[in-house]
């Protein structure tokens, strides 16, 4: 097949050069002075870049709690989503920023929200082995049955990465060790295929997998 090139449109370039985009970059970099400056200039706190990313999502991804709080105080939407429906809570889960996740949930962030791929903050935390966040999100009622579009469950995500503590928490919460993905593979199959380690395999076998 012929290679196709994608070029930025005039609108894309305009967005990249906007003050809103600079606010998002400053939030991601943890530059609180710059963030304050842009807000004082009247830049919309919920400005989006070409990926629909907002400053609070960017700050959450980088773990800058002080900036997340500042943005929220100035009216930032804690439930905003980027073009892939990724939320600030999901980004904090990926990065293992528990203090940011706790703050966002207190401000009403939905622990049940799912991205375009079907995954939740809990799924993402489990896949990265963020066991402290897995525990916290479970305590807030996050759905441990959540699965990606291809059927990969939260437990499978933890097991594939060899994340024993996260897997233990999910199994204890009630995750189904017999669930299968679209290829009829269980968590045990995936753990073995990905050499997740004998402890993860033993955990699953001990639960009847």
N, C-alpha and C positions, 0 to 999 in steps of 0.2 A: 504494500500500500504506500501511496505517496505521503511524504512527510508534510504535515500542515503546520504553519507557524501562526501563533496567536499574538496579535499586536494590541497594545493598550489603546483604548479609544481616547478621544479628546476628553471625554467626561472622566475616564479613569485617571488620566494625567492631572486633570484639575483637582480631583479628589485627593490624589497622592500629595499634591502641593498645598493642600488646604491647611488652615490653622487647626481644624478639627483633627486631621491626621497627625499634626505635630503634638497636639494634646495627648493623643493615644500613645505616641512614641515616648513622650515624657513620662506617662503613667507606667508604661512597660519598663522604662529604665530606672524608675524609682526617683525621678527628679521632682521632688515635692515643690520646690520653689518655682520651677517652670510650670507645673500643673496649676499652682495657685495663680501664677501670672496670666496664663491663658484664660482661666475662669474669670479673673478680674477684668480681662479684656472683653468679656461677654461671649466667649466661645461656648456653644451649646455643650453641656456636660454629657449629653447622649449622642454626640456626633459619631458618625460611622465612617470607616474607611472603605476601600474597595472590596473588602471581604466581609463587610457589615460588622466588623469588630468595633467595640466601643472601649472607652478608656477603662471602665470598671472591669471588663473582661480581661484586658491586657494587664492591669495591675494585679488582678487575682491570679493570673497565670504565673506571674513573677513573684508572688507572695508578698507584695507590698501592702500590708494591712493598713498602715497609716494613710496611704493614698486611697485605698478602697473606702476607708471611713470618710475621708475628706470628700471624695466624689459622691458618696451616698448622701452626705450632709447637704451637698449642693444639688441634690435631686437626681442623681444617677439611678437608672433602672437596674435593680439587682437581678432582674429576671431577663435582661436583654439577651438576644441570641445572635450569633454570627451567621454567615451564609450556610453553614453546615448544622445550624441549630444548636451549636455548642454554647453553653451558658458559662457565666463566671464561676458558678459552683463546680461545674465539670472541670474547668481549667484548674481550679484550686485543688481538686481531687487528683488530677493527673500529676500535678507538681508536689503533692504531699503537704500542702499548706493548710494544716488543720485549723489554725487560728482564723484564717480567712474564711474557710468553709463554715466554721461556727458562727462567725459574724454574719455571713450572707444568709444562713438559715434563720438566724434571729430576725433578719430584716425581711423574711418572707420568701426567700428563694425556695423553689419547689424541688424537693429531693426526688420526686418521681418524674421530673422532666427528662425527656429522651432526645438525643441528637438524631440527625437524619439517618444515621446508621442503625438506630434503634437502641443505642447504649445509654445508660444513665451514669450519674456521678459515681454511684456505688460500683458499677461494672468497671469503670475506668480506674477507680482506686484499687479495686481487686487486681486488675490486670497489671498495675504498676507495683503491687505488693505493699500498698500503703495500709498496713494492718490497723494503725490507729484511726485512720479515716474510715475504714471499713466498719470498725466497731462503732464509731460515732454515728455514721449514716444509718447503720442498722438500728441503733438506739432511737433514731428519729423516724423509724418506720419505712426506710427505703426498701424497695421491692427486691428481695434476693432472687426472685425468679426471672428478673430482667435478662433479656438475651439480645444479641446482635441480630441483624437481618438474616445472617446465615445460620442462625440457631445456636451460636456459641453463647453459652450461659455465663453468668457472673462467676460461678464456681469453676467452669472450664477455663475462663480467662486467668483466674488465680493459679490453677493447676498447671496450665501450659507454661507459665512463667516460673514455676517452682516455688511459689509463694506460700509456704506452709502455714504460717500464722493466719493469713487472710483466708486460706482454704478452711482451716479449722473453725474460724468464726462463722463462715458461711454454712458449713455443715451443721454446726451447733444451732444456727438459726433456723435450719430446716431445708437447706438447698437440696435438690434432688440429685443424688449421685447417679441415677439411672437415666437422666435426661439425655437426649441425643441431638446432635446438630443436623444440618440438612444432609449430611453424608452418613448419618446413622452412627456417628462416633460418640462415645461417652467421654466423661471427664477422665476416666481411667485410660481409655485408648489414647486420648490426646496427651495425657501426662507421660505415658510410656513412649509415644512417638517423639515427644520433645525432650526426652531425658530429664524430666522434671525432678528426679531424685527419689530414692527409696522411701523417704519419709512421707512424701506426698502420696506415692503409690500405696504405702501401708495404711495411711489415713483412709483412703478411698476403699481399700479392701476391707478395712475394719468396719466400715459402714455398709458393707454388703454389696459393693460394686462388683 
